[in-house]
Amino acid sequence: MSKKFLPKIILVEPQIGENIGSSARAMLNFGLNELNLVKPRDGWPNRKASATSAGALEELNFKVEVFNNLEESIKDTSYIIATTARKRDINKPVLDASEAIKNIYKFYEKGLKTAIIFGGEKSGLNNSDLVKTDVIVNIDTNSEFSSINLSMSVFAMCYQWNIEKNILITDGFNNLKKENNANKEELKFFIDRLVNVLDSNNFFYPDSKRKSMLHNIEAIFTRNNLTSQELRILHGIISNLINAELKDRS
């Protein structure tokens, strides 16, 4: 039986120590114990975070890691959901919390790592972060007052995890699909290789549109939850095209 990995919570550029502590407390309330901090404004460890965690941060089985960028935090992760309240000009599936957590549970059952990502208090997640995720979640709130504190958002998603997990266990959930989805490091390696080939053929023109084109390419491959086998096929296609081009030139 493969090892199962609980979803980790990632806070991207959190600014307020109290929110980090309250988020840790919410996580442990519902059995989640892996917290990643990406560039916390006030560094780590944080005295104010400890004060509001109600002891969660001191628990021996609670793990906190700090990263300089989101890419490092998610490289071994196969499925990522991002929480944002704002409409974005980015082509990603938008799910409610229940649907998104059910997807997380499928990956959990297959022994694959997952993550739920939250943006900082000031401006949330930017598009560069969002293109690295698989789906976007909008927490259902009062349409006339949708502002949610960071730690409240974490609480809502951790609570939803607890509900869906218990329902699916009770229903005897069984995912029969055995093929493992590629993790984000494998996906990044493929996208980097594809971009290098496109660069060599002057694909990104004009240069002013390069950034948006890169985001769109990354979004195309991220939202399709490619398996490792599918990525190997895509690598083979690139290799075949390169070899055919070299043959034509010789």
C-alpha positions in Angstrom: 0.0 0.0 0.0 1.5 3.3 -1.1 2.2 6.1 1.5 -0.5 8.8 1.5 0.4 12.5 1.8 -2.0 15.0 3.4 -2.4 18.2 1.4 0.0 20.9 2.5 -0.9 24.5 3.0 1.2 27.1 1.2 1.1 30.8 2.2 2.7 33.0 -0.4 4.3 36.1 1.0 2.2 36.3 4.2 2.6 39.6 5.9 1.0 39.2 9.4 2.5 36.8 11.9 -0.9 36.4 13.7 -2.4 35.1 10.5 0.3 32.5 10.1 -0.3 31.3 13.6 -4.1 31.2 13.3 -3.6 29.3 10.0 -1.5 26.7 11.7 -4.1 26.4 14.4 -6.8 25.9 11.8 -4.8 23.3 10.0 -4.2 21.2 13.1 -7.8 21.4 14.1 -8.6 19.3 11.0 -5.5 17.1 10.9 -3.3 18.9 8.5 0.3 19.4 9.6 2.5 20.6 6.7 2.8 24.4 6.3 5.0 26.0 3.6 5.8 29.8 3.8 7.0 31.5 0.7 8.9 34.7 1.5 7.1 35.6 4.7 7.5 39.4 5.1 8.8 39.3 8.7 11.0 36.2 8.4 10.8 33.0 10.3 10.4 32.0 13.1 7.9 34.6 14.1 7.0 35.4 17.8 3.5 36.7 16.9 2.7 33.6 14.9 3.6 31.4 17.8 1.4 33.4 20.1 -1.7 32.9 18.0 -1.1 29.3 17.0 -2.5 28.0 20.4 0.5 25.6 20.5 0.1 24.2 17.0 3.5 25.4 15.8 5.1 23.7 18.8 3.5 20.3 18.1 6.2 17.7 17.2 4.2 16.5 14.1 3.6 20.0 12.7 6.1 20.9 10.0 6.9 24.4 8.8 9.3 25.0 5.8 10.3 28.4 4.4 11.0 28.9 0.6 12.3 31.8 -1.4 9.8 31.1 -4.3 6.7 29.1 -5.0 8.4 26.9 -7.6 10.6 25.3 -5.0 7.7 24.7 -2.7 5.6 22.8 -5.2 8.2 20.9 -7.3 7.3 17.5 -5.8 3.5 18.2 -5.9 1.1 16.7 -8.4 -2.1 18.7 -7.9 -2.5 22.2 -6.7 -5.6 24.3 -6.0 -5.3 28.1 -5.6 -7.7 30.3 -3.6 -8.6 33.7 -4.9 -11.6 36.0 -4.7 -10.7 38.1 -7.7 -11.6 37.4 -11.3 -8.5 36.8 -13.3 -7.6 36.9 -17.0 -6.3 33.4 -16.9 -7.8 30.2 -18.4 -8.1 27.9 -15.4 -11.0 25.8 -14.2 -12.9 27.4 -11.4 -14.4 25.0 -8.8 -16.2 25.4 -5.6 -14.5 24.2 -2.4 -16.2 20.8 -2.3 -15.3 19.9 -5.9 -11.7 21.0 -5.4 -11.2 19.0 -2.2 -12.8 15.9 -3.8 -10.1 16.2 -6.5 -7.4 16.6 -3.8 -8.7 13.4 -2.2 -8.3 11.4 -5.4 -4.6 12.3 -5.6 -4.3 11.6 -1.8 -5.6 8.1 -2.4 -3.0 7.5 -5.1 -0.2 8.5 -2.8 0.5 11.8 -4.7 1.4 15.1 -3.0 -1.1 18.0 -3.2 -1.3 21.6 -2.0 -3.7 24.4 -1.3 -2.2 27.8 -2.0 -3.2 31.1 -0.5 -1.9 34.6 -1.4 -0.7 37.3 0.9 -3.0 39.7 2.8 -2.4 42.7 0.6 -2.8 41.5 -3.0 -3.3 37.7 -3.0 -1.8 35.5 -5.7 -0.5 37.0 -8.9 -0.8 35.5 -12.3 2.7 34.0 -12.3 1.6 32.0 -9.2 -1.7 31.0 -10.6 -0.4 29.5 -13.9 1.5 27.0 -11.8 -1.7 25.6 -10.2 -4.3 23.2 -11.6 -7.6 24.9 -10.6 -8.9 28.0 -8.9 -11.2 27.9 -5.9 -13.7 30.6 -5.0 -14.9 30.2 -1.4 -18.7 30.8 -1.5 -19.4 34.0 0.5 -21.9 36.9 0.6 -21.6 38.4 -2.9 -22.0 41.9 -1.3 -19.2 41.3 1.2 -16.7 38.7 0.1 -13.6 39.9 2.0 -12.1 37.0 4.1 -9.1 37.1 6.4 -6.2 34.9 5.3 -6.5 32.5 8.3 -10.3 32.3 7.8 -9.7 31.2 4.2 -7.3 28.5 5.5 -9.8 27.4 8.1 -12.6 27.1 5.4 -10.5 24.9 3.1 -9.2 22.7 6.0 -12.7 22.3 7.3 -13.8 21.3 3.8 -11.0 18.7 3.6 -12.2 17.2 6.8 -15.8 17.0 5.7 -15.1 15.5 2.2 -12.5 13.1 3.5 -15.0 11.7 6.1 -17.8 11.4 3.5 -15.6 9.7 0.9 -14.2 7.2 3.5 -17.7 6.5 4.7 -18.9 5.9 1.1 -16.0 3.5 0.4 -14.3 5.7 -2.1 -11.9 3.8 -4.4 -9.9 5.3 -7.2 -9.0 2.6 -9.7 -6.8 4.7 -11.9 -3.2 3.7 -11.3 -1.2 5.9 -13.6 0.5 8.6 -11.5 0.1 12.2 -12.5 3.4 14.1 -13.2 4.6 16.3 -10.4 5.4 20.0 -11.0 9.1 19.5 -11.3 8.6 17.0 -14.2 6.1 19.4 -15.8 8.5 22.4 -15.4 11.3 20.4 -17.1 9.1 19.7 -20.1 7.9 23.3 -20.4 11.4 24.6 -20.1 12.5 22.2 -22.9 9.6 23.3 -25.1 10.3 27.0 -24.5 14.0 26.4 -25.5 12.9 24.8 -28.7 10.4 27.6 -29.4 13.1 30.2 -28.6 15.5 28.6 -31.1 12.8 29.1 -33.8 12.0 32.7 -32.8 8.5 31.8 -31.7 8.1 34.6 -29.1 7.6 37.6 -31.3 7.2 40.4 -30.6 9.2 40.3 -27.4 6.7 42.5 -25.6 4.2 39.6 -25.7 6.7 37.0 -24.5 5.6 37.0 -20.8 1.9 36.6 -21.6 2.6 33.9 -24.2 4.7 32.0 -21.6 1.9 32.2 -19.1 -0.6 30.8 -21.7 1.7 27.9 -22.6 2.2 27.0 -18.9 -1.5 27.2 -18.3 -2.3 24.9 -21.2 -0.2 22.1 -19.8 -0.9 22.7 -16.1 -4.7 22.5 -16.3 -4.7 19.1 -18.0 -3.2 17.1 -15.1 -0.8 15.3 -17.4 0.5 11.9 -16.3 4.2 11.0 -16.3 3.5 8.7 -19.3 1.9 11.6 -21.2 4.8 13.8 -20.6 7.2 11.1 -21.9 5.1 11.0 -25.1 5.3 14.8 -25.4 9.1 14.7 -24.9 9.2 12.1 -27.6 7.3 14.3 -30.0 9.7 17.2 -29.4 12.7 14.9 -29.9 11.2 13.6 -33.2 10.5 17.1 -34.4 14.1 18.2 -33.6 15.6 15.2 -35.3 13.4 15.8 -38.4 14.5 19.4 -38.6 18.2 18.4 -38.3 17.7 15.8 -41.1 16.1 18.5 -43.3 19.1 20.8 -42.8 21.7 18.2 -43.6 
